[in-house]
Amino acid sequence: MTDTIFGKITRGEIPTDFLYEDELCVVIKDLYPQAPTHVLIIPRKPIPMLSEAAEDDQALLGHLLIVAGKVADQLGVGDAFRLVINNGEGGGQTVFHLHLHILASGDMKEGDLAAGLSR
């Protein structure tokens, strides 16, 4: 796997304000938000995409979901948010380091957010 901007962010090589940080992941604001609330949860372990996660990544993947709930609560959107994982180029992924998008717009009806989430 080649290094990505997310790898550099998680290692502190690119200065970034973390909304949340622990030993397994970081959370940052998306530079190109698709909703009023749009943040990224990035694991420190560089898994290229969800379909390449291994059995021993199960605890990490569960941790990312727990962090999503905590961060959504901190951002005041804990009762209405969308969690998106793009997988592969055909699935809209452009940065090949697994990451989760938390999106919230106040009213999360189907079709309210842009369908073309990428990165």
VENDATA-V178663 format. One record per residue. N is the residue number from 1. SS is DSSP state (h for helix, s for strand, l for the rest). NEAR is the number of other C-alpha atoms within 12 Angstrom. Layout:
[[N	SS	NEAR] [N	SS	NEAR]]
This chain:
[[1	l	14] [2	l	13] [3	l	18] [4	l	25] [5	h	24] [6	h	36] [7	h	27] [8	h	21] [9	h	28] [10	h	33] [11	l	24] [12	l	16] [13	l	13] [14	l	14] [15	l	13] [16	l	21] [17	l	17] [18	l	23] [19	l	24] [20	s	29] [21	s	26] [22	l	18] [23	l	17] [24	l	24] [25	s	36] [26	s	34] [27	s	36] [28	s	32] [29	s	27] [30	l	28] [31	l	16] [32	l	19] [33	l	23] [34	l	26] [35	l	27] [36	l	23] [37	s	33] [38	s	34] [39	s	38] [40	s	45] [41	s	44] [42	s	48] [43	s	40] [44	l	31] [45	l	31] [46	l	30] [47	l	29] [48	l	31] [49	l	30] [50	h	26] [51	h	18] [52	h	18] [53	l	21] [54	l	15] [55	h	12] [56	h	12] [57	h	22] [58	h	14] [59	h	15] [60	h	28] [61	h	30] [62	h	17] [63	h	23] [64	h	36] [65	h	27] [66	h	20] [67	h	33] [68	h	40] [69	h	27] [70	h	23] [71	h	36] [72	h	30] [73	h	19] [74	h	17] [75	l	27] [76	l	19] [77	l	27] [78	l	23] [79	l	20] [80	l	20] [81	l	32] [82	s	33] [83	s	30] [84	s	32] [85	l	34] [86	l	28] [87	l	26] [88	l	22] [89	h	17] [90	h	12] [91	h	20] [92	l	19] [93	l	24] [94	l	23] [95	l	30] [96	l	31] [97	l	37] [98	l	38] [99	s	45] [100	s	42] [101	s	38] [102	s	42] [103	s	40] [104	s	31] [105	l	26] [106	l	20] [107	l	18] [108	l	21] [109	l	13] [110	l	11] [111	l	11] [112	l	18] [113	l	25] [114	l	21] [115	l	15] [116	l	20] [117	l	30] [118	l	27] [119	l	34]]
